[in-house]
Amino acid sequence: MNDDLCIIMSYCDTDEKIKLLKKCITDLKDKNKDIFLTTHYPVSFDIQKMVEYYYYDHNNDILNHKNNGFIKYNVGMWTFDAINNHKIIFNYLKLDPDIMVHAYAIWTLIQNAIALTKIKKYKKIHIIDYDVLIGQSDILEEHNKILDEKDCVIYYTHRLYNIFSMTIESADKIFSLYKDIDDYFLNERLDFLFENRVYQLLLRDNISFHQFSGEDLIKKTVYLNGNSEIKNKHNYRDLFYENEHFYFIIIPDLDLNNHIIIDNKKPFEYECYLTIDDCIKQIQINKSRQSIKLDVNKKEYELKITVNNTILFNNTVKVKEHVHYEKQ
């Protein structure tokens, strides 16, 4: 028996996902790793025989509009980021009606695995999505060495990625916390999203961790699925327009007054002229993020941006109504 265990999380309800899962298992088996497959969707007996441990939990507790989960648990706003006390907030209630939050479902996948393996002799666990190949990378052995000194290894850029390693003791401390979905959403004043919740708990409970960037994870592993968690994550930059000097977006605050948010790319200060519906505003771009409250609230604006007498943008900009601005 190895002293480290790979926990594969999966919900493989299509033939394509099953193929990816098999590739993931085979990849880890080629490295002589023990595997715990934890799922919310049943797999065939042939796949079960490929791993040391298998656990199927039919309770796939997700939140969506259909089951009124967002309302029941008061889940609506999620903070993307806060720079210079300027916060951008994602509003789930104004998204596609099919949007789902899988936070507690992911939590229970890991919780089930930890509960059943903590009585074994494993000292370290690696959490892996079903659509990931370690390939030629030595990432797992790298993590094992770090775990000789630290309790956890994470990849974090604005948020925690769903691949990380922990000692079994620290994993049990974290993932034994919530007895049910009500406990997860109602009895803890932490971020409701799984990735952020785990990171906040590591900080709160003084669990030591080594932190890599999310970009490091992309370099070390191969993601097979075009819909994989890392490729299909909420990337707040996707919301923005951009030019060579800065990113920008027009969004309402919580009182529905519109603001243009500007995130500077340059390491120096410069002047910028914004022409908003024929009204010219001269501003100094001198911070990593700043905001300007607009005089009139509309659904869209004609915006021209000029820097150093060069027009960088000249087009219609629609207000992103599912995102909100707040100054802390």
C-alpha positions in Angstrom: 0.0 0.0 0.0 1.2 3.5 -0.9 1.2 6.2 1.8 -0.6 8.6 -0.6 -4.0 8.1 -2.2 -5.5 9.8 -5.3 -9.1 10.8 -4.9 -10.8 11.2 -8.3 -14.0 13.2 -8.3 -16.5 12.5 -11.1 -20.0 12.9 -12.5 -19.7 10.9 -15.7 -23.1 10.8 -17.3 -22.0 10.6 -21.0 -19.8 8.2 -23.0 -17.3 11.0 -23.6 -16.9 11.7 -19.9 -16.5 8.0 -19.2 -13.6 7.8 -21.7 -11.9 10.7 -20.0 -12.4 9.1 -16.6 -10.8 5.9 -17.8 -7.8 7.9 -19.2 -7.4 9.6 -15.8 -7.5 6.3 -13.9 -5.0 4.6 -16.4 -2.7 7.6 -16.1 -2.5 7.3 -12.3 -2.3 3.5 -12.4 0.8 3.9 -14.7 2.3 5.7 -11.8 1.5 2.9 -9.4 -1.0 5.1 -7.4 -3.9 3.8 -5.3 -7.2 5.4 -6.3 -10.4 6.3 -4.6 -13.2 7.0 -7.1 -16.0 9.1 -5.6 -19.0 9.9 -7.7 -22.6 11.2 -7.8 -23.3 9.2 -10.9 -22.9 5.4 -11.0 -20.1 3.8 -13.1 -19.8 0.3 -14.6 -18.4 -2.6 -12.7 -15.5 -2.7 -15.1 -14.5 0.9 -14.0 -15.0 0.0 -10.4 -12.4 -2.9 -10.8 -9.8 -0.4 -12.1 -9.6 1.4 -8.7 -8.9 0.4 -5.1 -12.0 2.1 -3.6 -15.3 3.3 -5.1 -18.1 5.2 -3.5 -21.4 6.3 -5.2 -23.6 8.9 -3.5 -26.9 9.4 -5.3 -27.5 12.7 -3.4 -26.1 15.2 -5.8 -27.1 18.3 -3.8 -26.9 21.3 -6.2 -28.5 24.7 -6.1 -30.5 26.0 -9.1 -33.5 28.1 -9.9 -35.8 25.1 -10.4 -35.3 23.9 -6.8 -35.3 27.4 -5.4 -31.9 26.8 -3.9 -30.6 30.3 -4.5 -33.6 31.7 -2.6 -33.6 29.1 0.2 -30.0 29.6 1.1 -29.8 33.3 0.2 -27.2 32.7 -2.5 -27.2 35.5 -5.0 -24.1 37.6 -4.8 -20.5 36.4 -5.1 -17.5 38.7 -5.1 -15.2 38.2 -8.0 -12.5 40.4 -6.6 -11.7 43.6 -4.7 -8.9 45.9 -5.9 -8.2 49.3 -4.2 -11.5 48.8 -2.2 -13.5 48.6 -5.5 -15.4 45.3 -5.4 -17.0 43.5 -8.4 -19.9 41.2 -7.5 -21.4 38.4 -9.6 -25.2 38.2 -9.4 -26.4 34.6 -9.8 -30.0 35.5 -9.7 -29.8 37.3 -13.1 -28.0 34.6 -14.9 -29.2 31.8 -17.3 -32.1 29.9 -15.6 -30.1 26.7 -16.0 -27.1 28.0 -13.9 -26.2 25.6 -11.0 -24.0 25.8 -7.9 -22.2 22.5 -7.3 -20.4 23.6 -4.1 -21.9 21.2 -1.6 -22.0 18.3 -4.2 -18.2 18.7 -4.6 -17.8 18.9 -0.9 -19.6 15.6 -0.3 -17.5 13.8 -2.9 -14.4 14.6 -0.9 -16.1 14.2 2.4 -17.2 10.7 1.6 -13.8 9.6 0.4 -12.0 11.1 3.5 -14.5 9.5 5.9 -13.9 6.0 4.5 -10.1 6.2 4.0 -8.9 8.0 7.2 -9.0 4.6 9.0 -6.5 3.2 6.4 -2.8 3.8 6.5 -2.7 6.6 4.0 -0.9 9.7 5.1 -1.5 12.0 2.1 -4.3 12.5 -0.4 -4.4 14.1 -3.8 -7.7 15.6 -5.1 -8.1 15.2 -8.9 -10.9 15.9 -11.4 -11.8 13.1 -13.6 -10.7 14.9 -16.8 -7.1 15.5 -15.8 -3.9 13.7 -16.8 -0.8 14.1 -14.7 1.2 12.8 -17.7 4.9 13.2 -17.5 4.7 15.7 -14.7 6.2 14.8 -11.3 3.5 17.0 -9.6 2.4 14.3 -7.2 5.9 13.5 -5.9 6.5 17.2 -5.6 3.4 17.5 -3.5 4.4 14.5 -1.3 7.7 16.2 -0.5 6.0 19.4 0.4 3.5 17.6 2.6 6.4 16.4 4.7 6.6 20.0 5.9 3.2 21.5 5.2 -0.4 20.3 5.7 -1.7 21.3 2.2 -0.6 22.2 -1.3 -2.9 24.5 -3.3 -3.1 26.3 -6.6 -4.6 29.7 -6.2 -5.1 32.7 -8.6 -8.2 34.7 -7.4 -9.6 31.4 -6.4 -8.6 27.8 -5.4 -8.4 25.3 -8.2 -10.0 21.8 -7.8 -6.7 20.0 -7.6 -4.8 20.0 -4.4 -3.1 17.8 -1.9 -3.4 17.4 1.9 -2.3 15.3 4.8 -5.1 13.0 5.9 -5.3 14.7 9.3 -5.8 18.2 7.8 -8.3 16.8 5.2 -10.3 15.1 8.0 -10.3 18.4 10.0 -11.7 20.3 7.1 -14.1 17.9 5.4 -15.7 16.6 8.6 -17.2 20.0 9.3 -20.7 19.9 7.7 -23.3 17.2 8.3 -25.7 18.3 5.6 -26.4 20.9 3.0 -28.2 23.2 5.5 -25.2 23.1 7.7 -23.0 24.1 4.8 -25.0 27.0 3.5 -26.8 28.3 6.7 -24.4 27.8 9.6 -21.2 29.3 8.2 -20.5 32.9 7.3 -18.0 32.1 4.6 -18.1 32.2 0.8 -20.6 29.6 -0.5 -18.5 28.5 -3.5 -16.5 25.3 -2.8 -13.1 26.7 -3.9 -13.3 29.9 -1.9 -14.8 28.1 1.2 -11.8 25.6 1.3 -9.3 28.5 1.1 -11.0 30.5 3.8 -11.1 27.4 6.1 -7.4 26.8 5.6 -6.8 30.4 6.8 -9.3 30.3 9.6 -8.2 26.9 11.0 -4.4 27.8 10.7 -3.7 24.9 8.4 -0.3 25.4 6.9 -0.1 25.3 3.1 2.2 25.8 0.2 0.7 27.9 -2.6 1.4 27.8 -6.3 -0.3 29.9 -8.9 -3.1 28.6 -11.1 -0.9 29.1 -14.1 1.6 26.6 -12.6 -1.1 24.0 -12.5 -1.9 24.4 -16.2 1.8 23.9 -17.0 2.0 20.7 -14.9 -1.1 18.9 -16.0 -3.2 18.2 -19.1 -6.9 19.0 -19.1 -8.8 16.8 -21.5 -12.3 18.2 -21.4 -13.2 21.4 -23.1 -15.8 21.9 -20.3 -13.3 21.2 -17.6 -13.4 23.2 -14.4 -10.2 25.1 -15.1 -11.0 26.0 -18.7 -14.7 26.9 -18.1 -14.2 28.7 -14.8 -15.7 32.1 -14.1 -12.9 34.3 -15.4 -13.8 37.9 -14.4 -11.6 39.3 -17.2 -14.0 37.7 -19.7 -16.6 40.3 -18.6 -14.4 43.3 -19.5 -13.6 45.1 -22.7 -9.9 45.9 -23.1 -7.4 47.9 -24.9 -3.6 48.1 -24.7 -3.8 50.4 -21.6 -6.6 49.0 -19.5 -9.6 46.7 -19.0 -13.0 48.4 -18.5 -16.6 47.6 -17.9 -19.8 49.4 -17.2 -21.9 48.0 -14.3 -24.5 49.2 -11.8 -23.9 49.5 -8.1 -26.4 48.0 -5.6 -28.5 51.1 -5.9 -28.6 50.7 -9.7 -26.4 53.7 -10.5 -24.0 52.9 -13.3 -20.2 53.1 -13.1 -17.4 52.6 -15.5 -14.7 50.5 -13.8 -11.2 50.8 -15.2 -8.4 48.4 -14.3 -5.0 49.8 -15.3 -2.5 47.5 -17.2 0.4 50.1 -17.1 2.9 50.7 -14.3 2.8 54.4 -14.8 0.3 57.3 -14.7 -1.3 58.7 -17.8 -4.2 60.9 -18.9 -7.3 59.5 -20.6 -10.3 61.1 -22.2 -13.6 59.3 -22.1 -16.4 60.5 -24.4 -19.6 59.1 -23.0 -22.6 60.0 -25.1 -20.8 63.2 -26.3 -19.9 64.1 -22.7 -16.1 64.3 -22.3 -14.4 63.3 -19.0 -10.7 63.8 -18.5 -9.2 61.4 -15.9 -5.8 60.5 -14.6 -5.3 56.7 -14.7 -3.1 56.3 -11.7 -4.3 53.3 -9.8 -4.7 49.6 -10.5 -8.5 50.1 -10.3 -10.7 53.2 -10.2 -14.3 53.9 -11.0 -16.4 56.8 -12.4 -20.0 57.2 -11.6 -22.0 58.0 -14.8 -24.3 61.0 -14.9 -27.2 59.1 -16.6 -28.4 55.6 -16.1 -29.0 53.7 -19.3 -28.8 50.2 -20.8 -26.0 51.1 -23.1 -23.6 54.0 -23.9 -21.7 55.3 -26.9 -18.1 55.3 -25.6 -14.9 56.7 -27.1 -11.6 56.3 -25.3 -8.6 58.4 -26.2 -5.0 58.2 -24.8 -2.1 60.3 -26.2 -4.4 61.6 -29.0 -5.0 58.0 -30.1 -8.5 56.6 -30.2 -8.3 53.2 -28.4 -12.0 52.4 -28.4 -15.0 53.8 -30.2 -18.2 51.7 -29.9 -21.4 51.0 -28.1 -21.0 49.5 -24.6 -23.8 47.6 -22.9 -24.2 47.6 -19.1 -23.5 44.2 -17.6 -26.6 43.8 -15.5 -25.6 40.5 -13.9 -22.5 42.1 -12.3 -22.5 44.8 -9.6 -20.1 47.3 -8.2 -19.5 48.2 -4.6 -16.9 50.4 -3.0 -15.8 49.1 0.4 
